[in-house]
Amino acid sequence: MGIGFGGFGGFGTGMGMFGVLFFLVFFVILAVIVINLVKGIGSWNRNNHAPRLSVTAEVTAKRMEVSHHNRVAGTDQYGHVTHSRYYVTFQVESGDRMELSVTGYEYGMLAEGDMGRLSFQGSRFLGFERFQ
């Protein structure tokens, strides 16, 4: 009488289950990457086909999103990476508000309450010229 592993028909089935789970996780990760890539290309395409507009606007809010990641190789941590994203909310004359992603430089140059000429294309920030 032989000894079975795991009660599922022996060792071979256990490895088969591992293989199925491995490929399932692999395809889920691959699907997430493909979906994000398609969304990014769609957003880029919509912005490219949108008209370039310049409107009078006020800076109503600013926010920063910071993410931290540790670089790990095996059991050793060998680095820390921080990534910041910057967003500014503008209110146009009609009362509508839009939040646009900006560079760190633009973020630092803008203050809440600033009035000026906002240039944008779709959801793409092109510039802001402050009134004197």
Chimera marker file (.cmm) of the C-alpha trace (Angstrom):
<marker_set name="trace">
<marker id="1" x="0.000" y="0.000" z="0.000" r="1" g="1" b="0" radius="0.5"/>
<marker id="2" x="1.494" y="3.344" z="-1.070" r="1" g="1" b="0" radius="0.5"/>
<marker id="3" x="1.445" y="6.624" z="0.771" r="1" g="1" b="0" radius="0.5"/>
<marker id="4" x="-0.431" y="9.463" z="-0.964" r="1" g="1" b="0" radius="0.5"/>
<marker id="5" x="0.295" y="13.170" z="-0.568" r="1" g="1" b="0" radius="0.5"/>
<marker id="6" x="-2.571" y="15.498" z="0.245" r="1" g="1" b="0" radius="0.5"/>
<marker id="7" x="-5.369" y="13.004" z="-0.416" r="1" g="1" b="0" radius="0.5"/>
<marker id="8" x="-5.913" y="14.252" z="-3.979" r="1" g="1" b="0" radius="0.5"/>
<marker id="9" x="-4.471" y="11.346" z="-5.908" r="1" g="1" b="0" radius="0.5"/>
<marker id="10" x="-0.833" y="11.788" z="-5.058" r="1" g="1" b="0" radius="0.5"/>
<marker id="11" x="1.945" y="14.321" z="-5.515" r="1" g="1" b="0" radius="0.5"/>
<marker id="12" x="1.367" y="14.882" z="-9.237" r="1" g="1" b="0" radius="0.5"/>
<marker id="13" x="-2.100" y="16.386" z="-8.712" r="1" g="1" b="0" radius="0.5"/>
<marker id="14" x="-0.764" y="18.786" z="-6.087" r="1" g="1" b="0" radius="0.5"/>
<marker id="15" x="1.795" y="20.128" z="-8.559" r="1" g="1" b="0" radius="0.5"/>
<marker id="16" x="-0.965" y="20.325" z="-11.156" r="1" g="1" b="0" radius="0.5"/>
<marker id="17" x="-3.008" y="22.513" z="-8.828" r="1" g="1" b="0" radius="0.5"/>
<marker id="18" x="0.047" y="24.712" z="-8.237" r="1" g="1" b="0" radius="0.5"/>
<marker id="19" x="0.535" y="25.043" z="-11.980" r="1" g="1" b="0" radius="0.5"/>
<marker id="20" x="-3.102" y="26.024" z="-12.502" r="1" g="1" b="0" radius="0.5"/>
<marker id="21" x="-2.934" y="28.620" z="-9.703" r="1" g="1" b="0" radius="0.5"/>
<marker id="22" x="0.374" y="29.968" z="-11.008" r="1" g="1" b="0" radius="0.5"/>
<marker id="23" x="-1.002" y="30.502" z="-14.505" r="1" g="1" b="0" radius="0.5"/>
<marker id="24" x="-4.267" y="31.893" z="-13.137" r="1" g="1" b="0" radius="0.5"/>
<marker id="25" x="-2.385" y="34.536" z="-11.114" r="1" g="1" b="0" radius="0.5"/>
<marker id="26" x="-0.074" y="35.203" z="-14.091" r="1" g="1" b="0" radius="0.5"/>
<marker id="27" x="-3.017" y="35.810" z="-16.442" r="1" g="1" b="0" radius="0.5"/>
<marker id="28" x="-4.835" y="38.023" z="-13.913" r="1" g="1" b="0" radius="0.5"/>
<marker id="29" x="-1.717" y="40.202" z="-13.555" r="1" g="1" b="0" radius="0.5"/>
<marker id="30" x="-1.269" y="40.251" z="-17.331" r="1" g="1" b="0" radius="0.5"/>
<marker id="31" x="-4.939" y="41.240" z="-17.783" r="1" g="1" b="0" radius="0.5"/>
<marker id="32" x="-4.566" y="44.140" z="-15.310" r="1" g="1" b="0" radius="0.5"/>
<marker id="33" x="-1.479" y="45.378" z="-17.175" r="1" g="1" b="0" radius="0.5"/>
<marker id="34" x="-3.233" y="45.153" z="-20.559" r="1" g="1" b="0" radius="0.5"/>
<marker id="35" x="-6.367" y="46.909" z="-19.250" r="1" g="1" b="0" radius="0.5"/>
<marker id="36" x="-4.297" y="49.774" z="-17.794" r="1" g="1" b="0" radius="0.5"/>
<marker id="37" x="-2.326" y="50.058" z="-21.027" r="1" g="1" b="0" radius="0.5"/>
<marker id="38" x="-5.525" y="50.244" z="-23.098" r="1" g="1" b="0" radius="0.5"/>
<marker id="39" x="-6.991" y="52.864" z="-20.722" r="1" g="1" b="0" radius="0.5"/>
<marker id="40" x="-3.815" y="54.945" z="-20.949" r="1" g="1" b="0" radius="0.5"/>
<marker id="41" x="-3.767" y="54.816" z="-24.748" r="1" g="1" b="0" radius="0.5"/>
<marker id="42" x="-7.483" y="55.707" z="-24.837" r="1" g="1" b="0" radius="0.5"/>
<marker id="43" x="-6.946" y="58.718" z="-22.562" r="1" g="1" b="0" radius="0.5"/>
<marker id="44" x="-3.936" y="59.856" z="-24.614" r="1" g="1" b="0" radius="0.5"/>
<marker id="45" x="-5.968" y="59.519" z="-27.833" r="1" g="1" b="0" radius="0.5"/>
<marker id="46" x="-8.979" y="61.446" z="-26.411" r="1" g="1" b="0" radius="0.5"/>
<marker id="47" x="-6.672" y="64.244" z="-25.231" r="1" g="1" b="0" radius="0.5"/>
<marker id="48" x="-4.986" y="64.453" z="-28.639" r="1" g="1" b="0" radius="0.5"/>
<marker id="49" x="-8.357" y="64.793" z="-30.381" r="1" g="1" b="0" radius="0.5"/>
<marker id="50" x="-9.732" y="67.346" z="-27.882" r="1" g="1" b="0" radius="0.5"/>
<marker id="51" x="-9.487" y="71.047" z="-28.747" r="1" g="1" b="0" radius="0.5"/>
<marker id="52" x="-6.880" y="73.192" z="-27.007" r="1" g="1" b="0" radius="0.5"/>
<marker id="53" x="-8.748" y="75.655" z="-24.803" r="1" g="1" b="0" radius="0.5"/>
<marker id="54" x="-7.723" y="78.738" z="-22.830" r="1" g="1" b="0" radius="0.5"/>
<marker id="55" x="-10.139" y="80.023" z="-20.207" r="1" g="1" b="0" radius="0.5"/>
<marker id="56" x="-10.127" y="82.339" z="-17.214" r="1" g="1" b="0" radius="0.5"/>
<marker id="57" x="-9.816" y="80.218" z="-14.082" r="1" g="1" b="0" radius="0.5"/>
<marker id="58" x="-9.010" y="80.324" z="-10.378" r="1" g="1" b="0" radius="0.5"/>
<marker id="59" x="-6.830" y="77.842" z="-8.497" r="1" g="1" b="0" radius="0.5"/>
<marker id="60" x="-9.196" y="76.482" z="-5.840" r="1" g="1" b="0" radius="0.5"/>
<marker id="61" x="-7.246" y="73.525" z="-4.411" r="1" g="1" b="0" radius="0.5"/>
<marker id="62" x="-3.963" y="71.663" z="-4.610" r="1" g="1" b="0" radius="0.5"/>
<marker id="63" x="-3.142" y="68.123" z="-3.562" r="1" g="1" b="0" radius="0.5"/>
<marker id="64" x="-0.184" y="65.800" z="-3.675" r="1" g="1" b="0" radius="0.5"/>
<marker id="65" x="-0.202" y="61.994" z="-3.839" r="1" g="1" b="0" radius="0.5"/>
<marker id="66" x="2.935" y="60.286" z="-2.507" r="1" g="1" b="0" radius="0.5"/>
<marker id="67" x="3.683" y="56.570" z="-2.852" r="1" g="1" b="0" radius="0.5"/>
<marker id="68" x="6.554" y="54.696" z="-1.202" r="1" g="1" b="0" radius="0.5"/>
<marker id="69" x="8.121" y="51.460" z="-2.424" r="1" g="1" b="0" radius="0.5"/>
<marker id="70" x="10.925" y="49.364" z="-0.965" r="1" g="1" b="0" radius="0.5"/>
<marker id="71" x="13.278" y="47.619" z="-3.347" r="1" g="1" b="0" radius="0.5"/>
<marker id="72" x="13.901" y="44.092" z="-2.156" r="1" g="1" b="0" radius="0.5"/>
<marker id="73" x="16.197" y="41.398" z="-3.552" r="1" g="1" b="0" radius="0.5"/>
<marker id="74" x="15.671" y="38.090" z="-1.800" r="1" g="1" b="0" radius="0.5"/>
<marker id="75" x="15.770" y="38.891" z="1.897" r="1" g="1" b="0" radius="0.5"/>
<marker id="76" x="17.774" y="42.126" z="1.558" r="1" g="1" b="0" radius="0.5"/>
<marker id="77" x="16.190" y="45.548" z="1.300" r="1" g="1" b="0" radius="0.5"/>
<marker id="78" x="18.460" y="47.727" z="-0.803" r="1" g="1" b="0" radius="0.5"/>
<marker id="79" x="16.553" y="50.879" z="-1.572" r="1" g="1" b="0" radius="0.5"/>
<marker id="80" x="13.552" y="53.060" z="-1.008" r="1" g="1" b="0" radius="0.5"/>
<marker id="81" x="11.697" y="54.807" z="-3.843" r="1" g="1" b="0" radius="0.5"/>
<marker id="82" x="9.238" y="57.657" z="-3.366" r="1" g="1" b="0" radius="0.5"/>
<marker id="83" x="7.035" y="58.898" z="-6.208" r="1" g="1" b="0" radius="0.5"/>
<marker id="84" x="4.953" y="62.086" z="-6.014" r="1" g="1" b="0" radius="0.5"/>
<marker id="85" x="2.054" y="63.146" z="-8.214" r="1" g="1" b="0" radius="0.5"/>
<marker id="86" x="0.686" y="66.664" z="-8.156" r="1" g="1" b="0" radius="0.5"/>
<marker id="87" x="-2.876" y="67.837" z="-8.861" r="1" g="1" b="0" radius="0.5"/>
<marker id="88" x="-4.455" y="71.291" z="-9.026" r="1" g="1" b="0" radius="0.5"/>
<marker id="89" x="-8.189" y="72.043" z="-9.074" r="1" g="1" b="0" radius="0.5"/>
<marker id="90" x="-9.249" y="74.974" z="-11.237" r="1" g="1" b="0" radius="0.5"/>
<marker id="91" x="-12.634" y="76.684" z="-11.246" r="1" g="1" b="0" radius="0.5"/>
<marker id="92" x="-13.639" y="78.287" z="-14.540" r="1" g="1" b="0" radius="0.5"/>
<marker id="93" x="-16.033" y="81.204" z="-15.085" r="1" g="1" b="0" radius="0.5"/>
<marker id="94" x="-19.034" y="78.896" z="-15.554" r="1" g="1" b="0" radius="0.5"/>
<marker id="95" x="-18.465" y="77.520" z="-12.030" r="1" g="1" b="0" radius="0.5"/>
<marker id="96" x="-17.275" y="74.129" z="-13.268" r="1" g="1" b="0" radius="0.5"/>
<marker id="97" x="-14.228" y="72.654" z="-11.568" r="1" g="1" b="0" radius="0.5"/>
<marker id="98" x="-11.576" y="70.419" z="-13.056" r="1" g="1" b="0" radius="0.5"/>
<marker id="99" x="-8.644" y="68.694" z="-11.441" r="1" g="1" b="0" radius="0.5"/>
<marker id="100" x="-5.576" y="68.399" z="-13.648" r="1" g="1" b="0" radius="0.5"/>
<marker id="101" x="-2.282" y="66.633" z="-13.107" r="1" g="1" b="0" radius="0.5"/>
<marker id="102" x="0.656" y="69.058" z="-13.132" r="1" g="1" b="0" radius="0.5"/>
<marker id="103" x="4.444" y="68.868" z="-12.754" r="1" g="1" b="0" radius="0.5"/>
<marker id="104" x="6.090" y="69.479" z="-9.402" r="1" g="1" b="0" radius="0.5"/>
<marker id="105" x="7.398" y="72.802" z="-10.716" r="1" g="1" b="0" radius="0.5"/>
<marker id="106" x="3.907" y="74.006" z="-11.736" r="1" g="1" b="0" radius="0.5"/>
<marker id="107" x="2.509" y="72.762" z="-8.415" r="1" g="1" b="0" radius="0.5"/>
<marker id="108" x="5.056" y="74.845" z="-6.531" r="1" g="1" b="0" radius="0.5"/>
<marker id="109" x="4.425" y="77.960" z="-8.630" r="1" g="1" b="0" radius="0.5"/>
<marker id="110" x="0.636" y="77.934" z="-8.100" r="1" g="1" b="0" radius="0.5"/>
<marker id="111" x="-1.185" y="79.056" z="-4.962" r="1" g="1" b="0" radius="0.5"/>
<marker id="112" x="-4.819" y="78.681" z="-3.998" r="1" g="1" b="0" radius="0.5"/>
<marker id="113" x="-6.675" y="81.829" z="-5.006" r="1" g="1" b="0" radius="0.5"/>
<marker id="114" x="-4.474" y="82.571" z="-8.038" r="1" g="1" b="0" radius="0.5"/>
<marker id="115" x="-6.464" y="83.934" z="-10.988" r="1" g="1" b="0" radius="0.5"/>
<marker id="116" x="-5.263" y="83.550" z="-14.536" r="1" g="1" b="0" radius="0.5"/>
<marker id="117" x="-5.556" y="81.977" z="-17.950" r="1" g="1" b="0" radius="0.5"/>
<marker id="118" x="-5.704" y="78.168" z="-17.885" r="1" g="1" b="0" radius="0.5"/>
<marker id="119" x="-4.724" y="76.289" z="-21.039" r="1" g="1" b="0" radius="0.5"/>
<marker id="120" x="-5.677" y="72.632" z="-21.343" r="1" g="1" b="0" radius="0.5"/>
<marker id="121" x="-6.483" y="69.920" z="-23.863" r="1" g="1" b="0" radius="0.5"/>
<marker id="122" x="-8.971" y="67.344" z="-22.622" r="1" g="1" b="0" radius="0.5"/>
<marker id="123" x="-7.563" y="66.277" z="-19.251" r="1" g="1" b="0" radius="0.5"/>
<marker id="124" x="-4.031" y="67.429" z="-20.142" r="1" g="1" b="0" radius="0.5"/>
<marker id="125" x="-2.698" y="70.548" z="-18.399" r="1" g="1" b="0" radius="0.5"/>
<marker id="126" x="-0.882" y="72.843" z="-20.846" r="1" g="1" b="0" radius="0.5"/>
<marker id="127" x="-0.190" y="75.890" z="-18.702" r="1" g="1" b="0" radius="0.5"/>
<marker id="128" x="-1.438" y="78.633" z="-16.423" r="1" g="1" b="0" radius="0.5"/>
<marker id="129" x="-0.594" y="82.297" z="-16.869" r="1" g="1" b="0" radius="0.5"/>
<marker id="130" x="-1.279" y="84.275" z="-13.710" r="1" g="1" b="0" radius="0.5"/>
<marker id="131" x="-2.983" y="87.688" z="-14.036" r="1" g="1" b="0" radius="0.5"/>
<marker id="132" x="-0.909" y="90.643" z="-12.787" r="1" g="1" b="0" radius="0.5"/>
<link id1="1" id2="2" r="1" g="1" b="0" radius="0.2"/>
<link id1="2" id2="3" r="1" g="1" b="0" radius="0.2"/>
<link id1="3" id2="4" r="1" g="1" b="0" radius="0.2"/>
<link id1="4" id2="5" r="1" g="1" b="0" radius="0.2"/>
<link id1="5" id2="6" r="1" g="1" b="0" radius="0.2"/>
<link id1="6" id2="7" r="1" g="1" b="0" radius="0.2"/>
<link id1="7" id2="8" r="1" g="1" b="0" radius="0.2"/>
<link id1="8" id2="9" r="1" g="1" b="0" radius="0.2"/>
<link id1="9" id2="10" r="1" g="1" b="0" radius="0.2"/>
<link id1="10" id2="11" r="1" g="1" b="0" radius="0.2"/>
<link id1="11" id2="12" r="1" g="1" b="0" radius="0.2"/>
<link id1="12" id2="13" r="1" g="1" b="0" radius="0.2"/>
<link id1="13" id2="14" r="1" g="1" b="0" radius="0.2"/>
<link id1="14" id2="15" r="1" g="1" b="0" radius="0.2"/>
<link id1="15" id2="16" r="1" g="1" b="0" radius="0.2"/>
<link id1="16" id2="17" r="1" g="1" b="0" radius="0.2"/>
<link id1="17" id2="18" r="1" g="1" b="0" radius="0.2"/>
<link id1="18" id2="19" r="1" g="1" b="0" radius="0.2"/>
<link id1="19" id2="20" r="1" g="1" b="0" radius="0.2"/>
<link id1="20" id2="21" r="1" g="1" b="0" radius="0.2"/>
<link id1="21" id2="22" r="1" g="1" b="0" radius="0.2"/>
<link id1="22" id2="23" r="1" g="1" b="0" radius="0.2"/>
<link id1="23" id2="24" r="1" g="1" b="0" radius="0.2"/>
<link id1="24" id2="25" r="1" g="1" b="0" radius="0.2"/>
<link id1="25" id2="26" r="1" g="1" b="0" radius="0.2"/>
<link id1="26" id2="27" r="1" g="1" b="0" radius="0.2"/>
<link id1="27" id2="28" r="1" g="1" b="0" radius="0.2"/>
<link id1="28" id2="29" r="1" g="1" b="0" radius="0.2"/>
<link id1="29" id2="30" r="1" g="1" b="0" radius="0.2"/>
<link id1="30" id2="31" r="1" g="1" b="0" radius="0.2"/>
<link id1="31" id2="32" r="1" g="1" b="0" radius="0.2"/>
<link id1="32" id2="33" r="1" g="1" b="0" radius="0.2"/>
<link id1="33" id2="34" r="1" g="1" b="0" radius="0.2"/>
<link id1="34" id2="35" r="1" g="1" b="0" radius="0.2"/>
<link id1="35" id2="36" r="1" g="1" b="0" radius="0.2"/>
<link id1="36" id2="37" r="1" g="1" b="0" radius="0.2"/>
<link id1="37" id2="38" r="1" g="1" b="0" radius="0.2"/>
<link id1="38" id2="39" r="1" g="1" b="0" radius="0.2"/>
<link id1="39" id2="40" r="1" g="1" b="0" radius="0.2"/>
<link id1="40" id2="41" r="1" g="1" b="0" radius="0.2"/>
<link id1="41" id2="42" r="1" g="1" b="0" radius="0.2"/>
<link id1="42" id2="43" r="1" g="1" b="0" radius="0.2"/>
<link id1="43" id2="44" r="1" g="1" b="0" radius="0.2"/>
<link id1="44" id2="45" r="1" g="1" b="0" radius="0.2"/>
<link id1="45" id2="46" r="1" g="1" b="0" radius="0.2"/>
<link id1="46" id2="47" r="1" g="1" b="0" radius="0.2"/>
<link id1="47" id2="48" r="1" g="1" b="0" radius="0.2"/>
<link id1="48" id2="49" r="1" g="1" b="0" radius="0.2"/>
<link id1="49" id2="50" r="1" g="1" b="0" radius="0.2"/>
<link id1="50" id2="51" r="1" g="1" b="0" radius="0.2"/>
<link id1="51" id2="52" r="1" g="1" b="0" radius="0.2"/>
<link id1="52" id2="53" r="1" g="1" b="0" radius="0.2"/>
<link id1="53" id2="54" r="1" g="1" b="0" radius="0.2"/>
<link id1="54" id2="55" r="1" g="1" b="0" radius="0.2"/>
<link id1="55" id2="56" r="1" g="1" b="0" radius="0.2"/>
<link id1="56" id2="57" r="1" g="1" b="0" radius="0.2"/>
<link id1="57" id2="58" r="1" g="1" b="0" radius="0.2"/>
<link id1="58" id2="59" r="1" g="1" b="0" radius="0.2"/>
<link id1="59" id2="60" r="1" g="1" b="0" radius="0.2"/>
<link id1="60" id2="61" r="1" g="1" b="0" radius="0.2"/>
<link id1="61" id2="62" r="1" g="1" b="0" radius="0.2"/>
<link id1="62" id2="63" r="1" g="1" b="0" radius="0.2"/>
<link id1="63" id2="64" r="1" g="1" b="0" radius="0.2"/>
<link id1="64" id2="65" r="1" g="1" b="0" radius="0.2"/>
<link id1="65" id2="66" r="1" g="1" b="0" radius="0.2"/>
<link id1="66" id2="67" r="1" g="1" b="0" radius="0.2"/>
<link id1="67" id2="68" r="1" g="1" b="0" radius="0.2"/>
<link id1="68" id2="69" r="1" g="1" b="0" radius="0.2"/>
<link id1="69" id2="70" r="1" g="1" b="0" radius="0.2"/>
<link id1="70" id2="71" r="1" g="1" b="0" radius="0.2"/>
<link id1="71" id2="72" r="1" g="1" b="0" radius="0.2"/>
<link id1="72" id2="73" r="1" g="1" b="0" radius="0.2"/>
<link id1="73" id2="74" r="1" g="1" b="0" radius="0.2"/>
<link id1="74" id2="75" r="1" g="1" b="0" radius="0.2"/>
<link id1="75" id2="76" r="1" g="1" b="0" radius="0.2"/>
<link id1="76" id2="77" r="1" g="1" b="0" radius="0.2"/>
<link id1="77" id2="78" r="1" g="1" b="0" radius="0.2"/>
<link id1="78" id2="79" r="1" g="1" b="0" radius="0.2"/>
<link id1="79" id2="80" r="1" g="1" b="0" radius="0.2"/>
<link id1="80" id2="81" r="1" g="1" b="0" radius="0.2"/>
<link id1="81" id2="82" r="1" g="1" b="0" radius="0.2"/>
<link id1="82" id2="83" r="1" g="1" b="0" radius="0.2"/>
<link id1="83" id2="84" r="1" g="1" b="0" radius="0.2"/>
<link id1="84" id2="85" r="1" g="1" b="0" radius="0.2"/>
<link id1="85" id2="86" r="1" g="1" b="0" radius="0.2"/>
<link id1="86" id2="87" r="1" g="1" b="0" radius="0.2"/>
<link id1="87" id2="88" r="1" g="1" b="0" radius="0.2"/>
<link id1="88" id2="89" r="1" g="1" b="0" radius="0.2"/>
<link id1="89" id2="90" r="1" g="1" b="0" radius="0.2"/>
<link id1="90" id2="91" r="1" g="1" b="0" radius="0.2"/>
<link id1="91" id2="92" r="1" g="1" b="0" radius="0.2"/>
<link id1="92" id2="93" r="1" g="1" b="0" radius="0.2"/>
<link id1="93" id2="94" r="1" g="1" b="0" radius="0.2"/>
<link id1="94" id2="95" r="1" g="1" b="0" radius="0.2"/>
<link id1="95" id2="96" r="1" g="1" b="0" radius="0.2"/>
<link id1="96" id2="97" r="1" g="1" b="0" radius="0.2"/>
<link id1="97" id2="98" r="1" g="1" b="0" radius="0.2"/>
<link id1="98" id2="99" r="1" g="1" b="0" radius="0.2"/>
<link id1="99" id2="100" r="1" g="1" b="0" radius="0.2"/>
<link id1="100" id2="101" r="1" g="1" b="0" radius="0.2"/>
<link id1="101" id2="102" r="1" g="1" b="0" radius="0.2"/>
<link id1="102" id2="103" r="1" g="1" b="0" radius="0.2"/>
<link id1="103" id2="104" r="1" g="1" b="0" radius="0.2"/>
<link id1="104" id2="105" r="1" g="1" b="0" radius="0.2"/>
<link id1="105" id2="106" r="1" g="1" b="0" radius="0.2"/>
<link id1="106" id2="107" r="1" g="1" b="0" radius="0.2"/>
<link id1="107" id2="108" r="1" g="1" b="0" radius="0.2"/>
<link id1="108" id2="109" r="1" g="1" b="0" radius="0.2"/>
<link id1="109" id2="110" r="1" g="1" b="0" radius="0.2"/>
<link id1="110" id2="111" r="1" g="1" b="0" radius="0.2"/>
<link id1="111" id2="112" r="1" g="1" b="0" radius="0.2"/>
<link id1="112" id2="113" r="1" g="1" b="0" radius="0.2"/>
<link id1="113" id2="114" r="1" g="1" b="0" radius="0.2"/>
<link id1="114" id2="115" r="1" g="1" b="0" radius="0.2"/>
<link id1="115" id2="116" r="1" g="1" b="0" radius="0.2"/>
<link id1="116" id2="117" r="1" g="1" b="0" radius="0.2"/>
<link id1="117" id2="118" r="1" g="1" b="0" radius="0.2"/>
<link id1="118" id2="119" r="1" g="1" b="0" radius="0.2"/>
<link id1="119" id2="120" r="1" g="1" b="0" radius="0.2"/>
<link id1="120" id2="121" r="1" g="1" b="0" radius="0.2"/>
<link id1="121" id2="122" r="1" g="1" b="0" radius="0.2"/>
<link id1="122" id2="123" r="1" g="1" b="0" radius="0.2"/>
<link id1="123" id2="124" r="1" g="1" b="0" radius="0.2"/>
<link id1="124" id2="125" r="1" g="1" b="0" radius="0.2"/>
<link id1="125" id2="126" r="1" g="1" b="0" radius="0.2"/>
<link id1="126" id2="127" r="1" g="1" b="0" radius="0.2"/>
<link id1="127" id2="128" r="1" g="1" b="0" radius="0.2"/>
<link id1="128" id2="129" r="1" g="1" b="0" radius="0.2"/>
<link id1="129" id2="130" r="1" g="1" b="0" radius="0.2"/>
<link id1="130" id2="131" r="1" g="1" b="0" radius="0.2"/>
<link id1="131" id2="132" r="1" g="1" b="0" radius="0.2"/>
</marker_set>
